[in-house]
Amino acid sequence: MDAPIGRERAIRAALAHQAYATDRVRLRATDLRGFECLVASRQGLFAAHRHGAQLVAHGFFFGLHRHGDTVFLFEACDVPSTATARGRIVALTLVDEHIVGAHVIARGLDNECHQLAVIDDLICLVDTANQVIRRFALDGTPFDVRAPLAPVRRGAGGADYHHINSIARVRGDVVLMLHNGADDAQRPSALAWLDPDWAVRRIAPLAGYGCHDIIEDAAGVLWHCGSRDGELLRSDGPPIRVSARMTRGLALGRDGLIVGTSVLGPRAQRTELSGSVIFLDREHRPISEIALAGAPTDIIAIDG
């Protein structure tokens, strides 16, 4: 690794360690008026619209979900590839598009946790490296751990490890995204559809590799990022190529889809990668592309 990059990462990690020790959320901006989406990245949390972006908070962020007037985030308070269990869930309170509160509600989590969602009034956090779903009450109190697939650790599970990265409720069912390529396996990604007891009901392969995100639009079409090939996958037609770079992070905006892009680099270097957000119209044509200092990991529309 280049020495200046290594020093910058060490400084960022030290500041994150301090924030973890003091339960501090490092906000830089609280006024979200006029912005269309929030973007989590390993270089911070950003607010963006089709003309620009601003840094909202410092940190290594991944999961991002709005539930009523609360935005829940997963933050790793260390370099995500390290096994120091400095992961935490942060709750931001929004009033009139302003952040009026920021609190740490859960700590001691694996640094490599990915997306989260509120399902049945529980925060469901994807613990990707351990292949389980950790559930919490809305105040952060641990509830239980669900293991629809064998709970194996990344690097030790072989073909049984699927690198779950996304979770959503779709038409009453809980659905997981199986990335399937974290350890260089050439397996297409797939959706795991769960029954009410969180057992796998069926696995449906996707026409893409290294996929992320599960979004359902008003017409019932499912959308995903076909990340490896810079595509958007849809359940009602062929993939749509949107970028020469990796796609990750997807939301329904007021005029169409919002998708994140980044250079695909080695996992150990992803905290330094930059990226962009592309705003698409309803015909999936680009309206604008906004550069970001960090590579998007998750995106939500600010209006919910």
Beta strands, then each sheet from edge to edge (+ up, - down):
strand 1: 37-41
strand 2: 44-49
strand 3: 52-57
strand 4: 60-67
strand 5: 70-76
strand 6: 87-95
strand 7: 98-109
strand 8: 116-119
strand 9: 122-127
strand 10: 132-136
strand 11: 142-146
strand 12: 164-170
strand 13: 173-178
strand 14: 190-194
strand 15: 200-205
strand 16: 212-216
strand 17: 222-226
strand 18: 231-234
strand 19: 237-241
strand 20: 246-252
strand 21: 257-262
strand 22: 275-280
strand 23: 286-292
strand 24: 296-301
sheet 1: 3+ 2- 1+ 24-
sheet 2: 4+ 5- 6+ 7-
sheet 3: 8+ 9- 10+ 11-
sheet 4: 12+ 13- 14+ 15-
sheet 5: 16+ 17- 18+ 19-
sheet 6: 20+ 21- 22+ 23-
end
